[in-house]
Every structure is written in C-alpha cells, then in structure tokens.
C-alpha cells in the first residue's frame, strides 16, 4: 500500500464557528493517512468544508505547539481555537500526536519542494548529504518549541500513528538516496520508486537514526543545532570514506 500525504489548502471559504455552536459533523470516517493510502483517494474525496476544518485544526495545534511545546497542545483548546466541536476533531485526528505528525508531513513536503528546485549542493556524496541534513535540521529547529513537540510525537510509540512515522522515514529515505546519488528529486513520483539499493537503504536507515538521536540531544539542551549537522558530517565520513 503506497503511503501518500494529503495536502490541506490554507484558504477556506468556510468561516470559523464557535465551539459552542459547532455540531459534530461527519468527517472522513477514517484517519487521513488511511484515506490517502487508498487508490484514487486524495483530497478530492474530502469536501471543501472538511478540508477547511482540518486546516484550522492543524494550524491551531501548530500555533499551540509553537507557544508551549508538546504539553501546550490540548485538544479541547485546539477544537475551540479552530471553531469545531471536540467530537468533530476526533473524526479527523486520533490524538495530538496525530495532528503534529500531519504537520511534520507538511514540513517535509515543503523541504521536498525546495530540494526539487534547489538540489543538495556538493561534488561528493558526503558534501551533498551534509547539505541535505543542514537544510532539514534548519527546517525542524527554526521553531524550537514546535520542533520539540514533533520529536515527542515521533517517539511516542503510538501504534495508531505509526503509519505517519513510517511515511516520514520513507520520504526522508528518498531524499537521502537522491542526495547520495546526486540525482534530481521528482516529488510527483511515488517515494517507493526511489528507495535505492539495499546498501543505500541501510545507509539511509543509519543516518536517520543518528540524526534523530542528535535532534533529541538538541531538544534536551545538550548541544546547539549546529552540532547536529557536525555529527551528521562525522557520521557520513565514517560511513562513506571507509
């Protein structure tokens, strides 16, 4: 089953309602990632009003995460700030981790768009991958509280959101393989078509684990974000120069 990400337009024609007056209206009926995984079931299957509600929910959760981190995201407040009933919110997302991981997918989507037009720089695989991880690290750490909330969500171990975490790793693997080869990224192609050889996938697996561990260290105040990139450079030299 191909993992896809549903993009939610940021413009909605539906004005926000107050939480008190918002009815718990029928939603997609399944998690967003499940709907998008079915053949021919992208955004078109969701009504414009549903997309508008989802957009407001995600934006409200991101705003709370930016202000108060993971603990600052409270679903009752997200529902109130997005103008939907709490029951309606649960029709679209199972938990705050679910919402935050959706927001993470949007961050990766923006990174993919940048890489597609401005590929990772460098004459060697080490240089290109260092540039890729420098960009990815900047994308995640520029909003520190939001980044820490995303890291907590990735590490939550929630089986219900595992498919979103798997999708994140799949897309990062594709970015790593493209940079490793020095090829151009075509975001319109399914990620599964660009996963590389067994060796390339193993390299991507190891790099993502080192990157995540370094980001966790940054999140806990052990080192600045620049150290994350330095550790990735060290890891790349150990892996690719051996």
Order of alpha helices (4+ residues) and beta strands (2+ residues): alpha-alpha-alpha-alpha-alpha-alpha-alpha-alpha-alpha-alpha
